[in-house]
Amino acid sequence: MKHTATLLAMALAFALAGCNTVKGVGQDVQRAGGAIERAAK
């Protein structure tokens, strides 16, 4: 039981870290798109 709880906690930590990474990439792409849009004007 203790082993299962540890694995579950580790999986949750990796999932949360992955979400933050994907969110950060999305923000970077959004900023780059804004810069391209301003340059086009």
C-alpha distance matrix in Angstrom:
0.0 3.8 5.4 5.2 6.3 8.7 10.0 10.6 12.4 14.4 15.4 16.6 18.5 20.2 21.1 22.7 24.6 25.9 27.2 29.1 30.5 31.8 33.2 35.0 36.5 37.7 39.4 41.1 42.4 43.7 45.6 47.1 48.2 49.9 51.7 53.0 54.2 56.0 57.6 58.8 60.6
3.8 0.0 3.8 5.5 5.2 6.3 8.8 9.9 10.7 12.5 14.4 15.5 16.7 18.7 20.1 21.4 22.8 24.5 26.1 27.5 28.9 30.6 32.0 33.4 35.1 36.6 38.0 39.5 41.2 42.5 44.1 45.6 47.1 48.6 50.2 51.7 53.0 54.6 56.2 57.6 59.4
5.4 3.8 0.0 3.8 5.5 5.2 6.3 8.7 10.0 10.7 12.4 14.4 15.5 16.8 18.5 20.2 21.3 22.7 24.7 26.2 27.2 28.8 30.6 32.0 33.3 35.0 36.7 37.9 39.4 41.0 42.6 43.9 45.4 47.1 48.6 49.9 51.4 53.2 54.5 55.8 57.8
5.2 5.5 3.8 0.0 3.8 5.4 5.1 6.1 8.6 9.9 10.5 12.3 14.3 15.4 16.4 18.4 20.0 21.0 22.7 24.6 25.8 27.0 28.7 30.5 31.7 33.1 34.9 36.4 37.6 39.1 41.0 42.3 43.5 45.3 47.0 48.2 49.5 51.4 52.9 54.0 55.9
6.3 5.2 5.5 3.8 0.0 3.8 5.5 5.0 6.1 8.6 9.9 10.5 12.3 14.4 15.3 16.6 18.4 20.0 21.2 22.9 24.5 25.9 27.2 28.9 30.5 31.8 33.3 35.0 36.5 37.7 39.4 41.0 42.3 43.8 45.6 47.0 48.2 49.9 51.5 52.8 54.6
8.7 6.3 5.2 5.4 3.8 0.0 3.8 5.4 5.1 6.2 8.6 9.9 10.6 12.5 14.3 15.5 16.6 18.4 20.2 21.5 22.7 24.6 26.0 27.3 28.9 30.6 32.0 33.4 35.0 36.5 38.0 39.4 41.0 42.5 44.0 45.5 47.0 48.6 50.0 51.5 53.3
10.0 8.8 6.3 5.1 5.5 3.8 0.0 3.8 5.5 5.1 6.1 8.6 9.9 10.6 12.3 14.3 15.4 16.5 18.5 20.2 21.1 22.6 24.5 25.9 27.1 28.7 30.5 31.8 33.1 34.8 36.5 37.7 39.1 40.9 42.4 43.6 45.1 47.0 48.3 49.6 51.6
10.6 9.9 8.7 6.1 5.0 5.4 3.8 0.0 3.8 5.5 5.1 6.2 8.7 10.0 10.5 12.4 14.3 15.3 16.6 18.7 20.1 21.2 22.7 24.6 26.0 27.1 28.9 30.6 31.8 33.1 35.0 36.5 37.6 39.3 41.1 42.4 43.6 45.5 47.0 48.2 50.0
12.4 10.7 10.0 8.6 6.1 5.1 5.5 3.8 0.0 3.8 5.5 5.1 6.2 8.8 9.9 10.7 12.4 14.3 15.5 16.8 18.5 20.2 21.3 22.9 24.7 26.0 27.4 29.0 30.7 31.9 33.5 35.1 36.5 37.9 39.6 41.1 42.4 44.0 45.6 47.0 48.7
14.4 12.5 10.7 9.9 8.6 6.2 5.1 5.5 3.8 0.0 3.8 5.4 5.1 6.3 8.6 10.0 10.6 12.3 14.4 15.6 16.6 18.5 20.1 21.3 22.8 24.5 26.0 27.2 28.9 30.5 32.0 33.3 34.9 36.5 37.9 39.4 40.9 42.5 43.9 45.3 47.3
15.4 14.4 12.4 10.5 9.9 8.6 6.1 5.1 5.5 3.8 0.0 3.8 5.4 5.2 6.1 8.7 9.9 10.5 12.4 14.5 15.4 16.5 18.4 20.1 21.2 22.6 24.6 25.9 27.1 28.7 30.6 31.8 33.1 34.9 36.5 37.7 39.1 41.0 42.4 43.6 45.5
16.6 15.5 14.4 12.3 10.5 9.9 8.6 6.2 5.1 5.4 3.8 0.0 3.8 5.5 5.1 6.2 8.6 9.8 10.7 12.6 14.3 15.5 16.6 18.6 20.2 21.3 22.8 24.6 26.0 27.2 29.0 30.6 31.8 33.3 35.1 36.5 37.6 39.4 41.1 42.3 44.0
18.5 16.7 15.5 14.3 12.3 10.6 9.9 8.7 6.2 5.1 5.4 3.8 0.0 3.8 5.5 5.2 6.2 8.6 10.0 10.8 12.4 14.4 15.5 16.7 18.6 20.2 21.4 22.9 24.7 26.0 27.4 29.0 30.6 32.0 33.5 35.1 36.5 38.0 39.5 41.1 42.8
20.2 18.7 16.8 15.4 14.4 12.5 10.6 10.0 8.8 6.3 5.2 5.5 3.8 0.0 3.8 5.5 5.1 6.1 8.7 10.0 10.5 12.3 14.2 15.3 16.6 18.4 20.1 21.2 22.7 24.4 25.9 27.1 28.7 30.4 31.8 33.1 34.7 36.4 37.7 39.1 41.1
21.1 20.1 18.5 16.4 15.3 14.3 12.3 10.5 9.9 8.6 6.1 5.1 5.5 3.8 0.0 3.8 5.5 5.1 6.3 8.8 9.9 10.7 12.4 14.3 15.5 16.6 18.6 20.2 21.3 22.7 24.7 26.0 27.1 28.9 30.6 31.8 33.1 35.0 36.5 37.6 39.5
22.7 21.4 20.2 18.4 16.6 15.5 14.3 12.4 10.7 10.0 8.7 6.2 5.2 5.5 3.8 0.0 3.8 5.4 5.1 6.4 8.7 10.0 10.7 12.5 14.5 15.5 16.8 18.7 20.3 21.2 22.9 24.7 26.0 27.3 29.1 30.7 31.7 33.4 35.1 36.5 38.1
24.6 22.8 21.3 20.0 18.4 16.6 15.4 14.3 12.4 10.6 9.9 8.6 6.2 5.1 5.5 3.8 0.0 3.8 5.5 5.2 6.3 8.8 9.9 10.7 12.5 14.4 15.5 16.7 18.7 20.1 21.4 22.9 24.6 26.0 27.4 29.0 30.5 32.0 33.4 35.0 36.8
25.9 24.5 22.7 21.0 20.0 18.4 16.5 15.3 14.3 12.3 10.5 9.8 8.6 6.1 5.1 5.4 3.8 0.0 3.8 5.4 5.1 6.2 8.5 9.8 10.7 12.4 14.3 15.4 16.7 18.4 20.2 21.3 22.7 24.5 26.0 27.2 28.7 30.6 31.8 33.1 35.1
27.2 26.1 24.7 22.7 21.2 20.2 18.5 16.6 15.5 14.4 12.4 10.7 10.0 8.7 6.3 5.1 5.5 3.8 0.0 3.8 5.4 5.2 6.1 8.6 10.0 10.6 12.4 14.3 15.5 16.5 18.5 20.1 21.1 22.7 24.6 25.9 27.0 28.8 30.5 31.7 33.4
29.1 27.5 26.2 24.6 22.9 21.5 20.2 18.7 16.8 15.6 14.5 12.6 10.8 10.0 8.8 6.4 5.2 5.4 3.8 0.0 3.8 5.5 5.1 6.1 8.7 9.9 10.6 12.4 14.4 15.3 16.6 18.5 20.0 21.2 22.8 24.6 25.7 27.2 28.9 30.4 32.0
30.5 28.9 27.2 25.8 24.5 22.7 21.1 20.1 18.5 16.6 15.4 14.3 12.4 10.5 9.9 8.7 6.3 5.1 5.4 3.8 0.0 3.8 5.4 5.1 6.3 8.7 10.0 10.7 12.5 14.3 15.5 16.7 18.5 20.1 21.3 22.8 24.5 26.0 27.3 28.9 30.8
31.8 30.6 28.8 27.0 25.9 24.6 22.6 21.2 20.2 18.5 16.5 15.5 14.4 12.3 10.7 10.0 8.8 6.2 5.2 5.5 3.8 0.0 3.8 5.4 5.1 6.2 8.7 9.9 10.6 12.3 14.4 15.4 16.5 18.5 20.2 21.2 22.6 24.6 25.9 27.0 29.0
33.2 32.0 30.6 28.7 27.2 26.0 24.5 22.7 21.3 20.1 18.4 16.6 15.5 14.2 12.4 10.7 9.9 8.5 6.1 5.1 5.4 3.8 0.0 3.8 5.5 5.1 6.3 8.8 10.0 10.6 12.5 14.4 15.4 16.7 18.7 20.2 21.1 22.8 24.6 25.9 27.4
35.0 33.4 32.0 30.5 28.9 27.3 25.9 24.6 22.9 21.3 20.1 18.6 16.7 15.3 14.3 12.5 10.7 9.8 8.6 6.1 5.1 5.4 3.8 0.0 3.8 5.4 5.1 6.3 8.7 9.8 10.7 12.5 14.3 15.4 16.8 18.6 20.0 21.3 22.8 24.5 26.2
36.5 35.1 33.3 31.7 30.5 28.9 27.1 26.0 24.7 22.8 21.2 20.2 18.6 16.6 15.5 14.5 12.5 10.7 10.0 8.7 6.3 5.1 5.5 3.8 0.0 3.8 5.4 5.1 6.2 8.6 9.9 10.6 12.3 14.3 15.4 16.6 18.4 20.1 21.2 22.6 24.7
37.7 36.6 35.0 33.1 31.8 30.6 28.7 27.1 26.0 24.5 22.6 21.3 20.2 18.4 16.6 15.5 14.4 12.4 10.6 9.9 8.7 6.2 5.1 5.4 3.8 0.0 3.8 5.4 5.2 6.1 8.7 9.9 10.5 12.4 14.4 15.4 16.4 18.5 20.1 21.1 22.9
39.4 38.0 36.7 34.9 33.3 32.0 30.5 28.9 27.4 26.0 24.6 22.8 21.4 20.1 18.6 16.8 15.5 14.3 12.4 10.6 10.0 8.7 6.3 5.1 5.4 3.8 0.0 3.8 5.5 5.0 6.2 8.7 9.8 10.6 12.5 14.3 15.3 16.6 18.5 20.0 21.4
41.1 39.5 37.9 36.4 35.0 33.4 31.8 30.6 29.0 27.2 25.9 24.6 22.9 21.2 20.2 18.7 16.7 15.4 14.3 12.4 10.7 9.9 8.8 6.3 5.1 5.4 3.8 0.0 3.8 5.4 5.2 6.2 8.6 9.9 10.7 12.5 14.3 15.5 16.7 18.5 20.4
42.4 41.2 39.4 37.6 36.5 35.0 33.1 31.8 30.7 28.9 27.1 26.0 24.7 22.7 21.3 20.3 18.7 16.7 15.5 14.4 12.5 10.6 10.0 8.7 6.2 5.2 5.5 3.8 0.0 3.8 5.5 5.1 6.1 8.6 9.9 10.5 12.2 14.3 15.3 16.5 18.7
43.7 42.5 41.0 39.1 37.7 36.5 34.8 33.1 31.9 30.5 28.7 27.2 26.0 24.4 22.7 21.2 20.1 18.4 16.5 15.3 14.3 12.3 10.6 9.8 8.6 6.1 5.0 5.4 3.8 0.0 3.8 5.5 5.1 6.3 8.8 10.0 10.5 12.4 14.3 15.4 16.9
45.6 44.1 42.6 41.0 39.4 38.0 36.5 35.0 33.5 32.0 30.6 29.0 27.4 25.9 24.7 22.9 21.4 20.2 18.5 16.6 15.5 14.4 12.5 10.7 9.9 8.7 6.2 5.2 5.5 3.8 0.0 3.8 5.4 5.0 6.3 8.7 9.8 10.6 12.4 14.3 15.6
47.1 45.6 43.9 42.3 41.0 39.4 37.7 36.5 35.1 33.3 31.8 30.6 29.0 27.1 26.0 24.7 22.9 21.3 20.1 18.5 16.7 15.4 14.4 12.5 10.6 9.9 8.7 6.2 5.1 5.5 3.8 0.0 3.8 5.4 5.1 6.3 8.6 9.9 10.6 12.4 14.5
48.2 47.1 45.4 43.5 42.3 41.0 39.1 37.6 36.5 34.9 33.1 31.8 30.6 28.7 27.1 26.0 24.6 22.7 21.1 20.0 18.5 16.5 15.4 14.3 12.3 10.5 9.8 8.6 6.1 5.1 5.4 3.8 0.0 3.8 5.4 5.1 6.1 8.7 9.9 10.5 12.6
49.9 48.6 47.1 45.3 43.8 42.5 40.9 39.3 37.9 36.5 34.9 33.3 32.0 30.4 28.9 27.3 26.0 24.5 22.7 21.2 20.1 18.5 16.7 15.4 14.3 12.4 10.6 9.9 8.6 6.3 5.0 5.4 3.8 0.0 3.8 5.4 5.0 6.2 8.6 9.8 10.9
51.7 50.2 48.6 47.0 45.6 44.0 42.4 41.1 39.6 37.9 36.5 35.1 33.5 31.8 30.6 29.1 27.4 26.0 24.6 22.8 21.3 20.2 18.7 16.8 15.4 14.4 12.5 10.7 9.9 8.8 6.3 5.1 5.4 3.8 0.0 3.8 5.4 5.2 6.2 8.6 10.1
53.0 51.7 49.9 48.2 47.0 45.5 43.6 42.4 41.1 39.4 37.7 36.5 35.1 33.1 31.8 30.7 29.0 27.2 25.9 24.6 22.8 21.2 20.2 18.6 16.6 15.4 14.3 12.5 10.5 10.0 8.7 6.3 5.1 5.4 3.8 0.0 3.8 5.5 5.1 6.2 8.8
54.2 53.0 51.4 49.5 48.2 47.0 45.1 43.6 42.4 40.9 39.1 37.6 36.5 34.7 33.1 31.7 30.5 28.7 27.0 25.7 24.5 22.6 21.1 20.0 18.4 16.4 15.3 14.3 12.2 10.5 9.8 8.6 6.1 5.0 5.4 3.8 0.0 3.8 5.4 5.1 6.5
56.0 54.6 53.2 51.4 49.9 48.6 47.0 45.5 44.0 42.5 41.0 39.4 38.0 36.4 35.0 33.4 32.0 30.6 28.8 27.2 26.0 24.6 22.8 21.3 20.1 18.5 16.6 15.5 14.3 12.4 10.6 9.9 8.7 6.2 5.2 5.5 3.8 0.0 3.8 5.4 5.3
57.6 56.2 54.5 52.9 51.5 50.0 48.3 47.0 45.6 43.9 42.4 41.1 39.5 37.7 36.5 35.1 33.4 31.8 30.5 28.9 27.3 25.9 24.6 22.8 21.2 20.1 18.5 16.7 15.3 14.3 12.4 10.6 9.9 8.6 6.2 5.1 5.4 3.8 0.0 3.8 5.5
58.8 57.6 55.8 54.0 52.8 51.5 49.6 48.2 47.0 45.3 43.6 42.3 41.1 39.1 37.6 36.5 35.0 33.1 31.7 30.4 28.9 27.0 25.9 24.5 22.6 21.1 20.0 18.5 16.5 15.4 14.3 12.4 10.5 9.8 8.6 6.2 5.1 5.4 3.8 0.0 3.8
60.6 59.4 57.8 55.9 54.6 53.3 51.6 50.0 48.7 47.3 45.5 44.0 42.8 41.1 39.5 38.1 36.8 35.1 33.4 32.0 30.8 29.0 27.4 26.2 24.7 22.9 21.4 20.4 18.7 16.9 15.6 14.5 12.6 10.9 10.1 8.8 6.5 5.3 5.5 3.8 0.0
